[in-house]
């Protein structure tokens, strides 16, 4: 059989043309109501054919401001939903707080504070032991004189000058 003169289902060209003519005549013989501007053709399309699929681009046009509002609405909705979920989780956590839960949560920190206090006390007790090598005994006299002369100038930006002697 000649592949150029046959269809995909190996139907000869003459039979395919006769079938196509029968389908067209059958479709044209259907009555079309005059009060309708369109009708639905329920006949099934043929299951074979050699025509490749045709790209049908989308030509719907939306103004830029409408697209911007749509994107912003989605963002605001998602943000509010996230805030609501966070608040719900916080409130769920607060509603489940019991004395036992608080004690279990704070017990490790209290134990750490006690251990730090004990370690600090032990460290202080060990360094408090001194030998008489660095101990000096003598009367001590401490004499301090403070003479303070200060001047301030300026209203909005003030400058104070101290002279200590």
DATAKA-V298450 format. One line per field, one symbol per residue. phi: phi as a letter, one per 30 degrees, with the letter a starting at -180 (. if undefined). burial: I if it has 24 or more other ideal C-beta (glycine too) atoms within 12 Angstrom, else O. Layout:
phi: ???
burial: ???
//
This chain:
phi: .dddcbcddidddddddddddddddddddddcdddccabcccdddddblcdddcdcddcdccdddddddddddddddddddddddddddddddddcdbdddddddceddddddddddddddddddddddbcddccccadcbbbbbbcccbbbbjcdccbcccbcc
burial: OOOOOOIOOOOOOOOOOOOOOOOOOOOOOOOOOOOOOOOOOOOOOOOOOOOOOOOOOOOOOOOOOOOOOOOOOOOOOOOOOOOOOOOOOOOOOOOOOOOOOOOOOOOOOOOOOOOOOOOOOOOOOOOOOOOOOOOOOOOOOOOOOOOOOOOOOOOOOOOOOOOOO
//
